[in-house]
Amino acid sequence: MLSARISIELPNDWTSAIGDLDIQGDIYTATLHKRHYMGLIRIYGEQIDAALDLLQTAEYHTSIEVIQQIEHQKTSQASVLVRAELEQETPYTILLENGYMPLDPTVLRNGREYFDLIIRNRKRLFELIDRLDDIGSVSIERVVSQVELPAQPNPVAWNNLRSNLTDRQFEVLTLAVEQEYFAIPRQATLDDLASELDLQKSTVGEHLRRSLGQLAQFTVENSRT
C-alpha cells in the first residue's frame, strides 16, 4: 500500500479561479451518489465575496448556502454548503467511481486541488494520473511506501482554539506570519508590525504572547494520548 499526494489544476473552473484571488481553503468533506454531489467548503482570504460569486456562477452547482462568514480586519473566512449535479467528470468522480480512496479534506491552494490518497500500488497511481490528465494539469507531489494518515486536530478543540483568540490577536498573528516575523533570520521586527497595525510595540508583543500561549497549550493538549 502507498500513500500519495497529487494535485490538479482544472482550466476554467472555480477551483483555479479562486487562486487568482489569492483565496485558499479546503473541501472539508463531501458525498457523491449517482453524480449528486454535496460538499462543505471552507475558504479564507481578502476577497471572500468575489470567491463566493465564483462559487455561485459555477455551472454545475445547483445551490450554495453560506453557513458561516467571519470578517476580520484584513481577511475573511466562509464555510459554504454546496450541492451540484456533476454531469462531466471531475477529479472527485474519477477517484470515487474508479475505486480510489481520497482522504478528507481536499486542500485548495494556489488554484490547485490537493488530494491525499491511499493506493494499492504504483500501477494504480499511474492509471489514475492518466485518467486525470484528460481533464486537467496533474502533478504527483509525493509518494510514500507506507500508509500515512494526515494528523488533524479534533474539530471541537480547533473551534475552541479559534474562539479563544480575539480578532486583534488573530490579526497580529496573521501579520507576523505574512511579514515572516518568525523566520530565521527574522524578516520583520515588533516595530515593523506595530507600525503596520498602528499600535504600540508593547501592545503587539502582548497580543503575540497571548496568541502563541493559546497555540502552545492547544498543541500540548492535543498531542497527549
BELFENCOR-V324588 format. One record per residue. SS is DSSP state (H for helix, E for strand, L for the rest). Layout:
BEGIN
ss = <SS:SS>
END
This chain:
BEGIN
ss = <L:E:E:E:E:E:E:E:E:L:L:L:L:H:H:H:H:H:H:H:L:L:L:E:E:E:E:E:E:E:E:E:E:L:L:E:E:E:E:E:E:E:E:E:E:L:L:H:H:H:H:H:H:H:H:H:H:L:L:L:E:E:E:E:E:E:E:E:E:E:E:L:L:L:L:E:E:E:E:E:E:E:E:E:E:L:L:L:L:L:H:H:H:H:H:H:H:L:L:L:E:E:E:E:E:E:E:E:E:L:L:E:E:E:E:E:E:E:E:L:L:H:H:H:H:H:H:H:H:H:H:H:H:L:L:L:E:E:E:E:E:E:E:E:L:L:L:L:L:L:L:L:L:L:H:H:H:H:H:H:H:H:H:H:L:L:H:H:H:H:H:H:H:H:H:H:H:H:L:L:L:L:L:L:L:L:L:L:L:H:H:H:H:H:H:H:H:L:L:L:H:H:H:H:H:H:H:H:H:H:H:H:H:H:H:H:H:H:H:H:H:L:L:L:L>
END
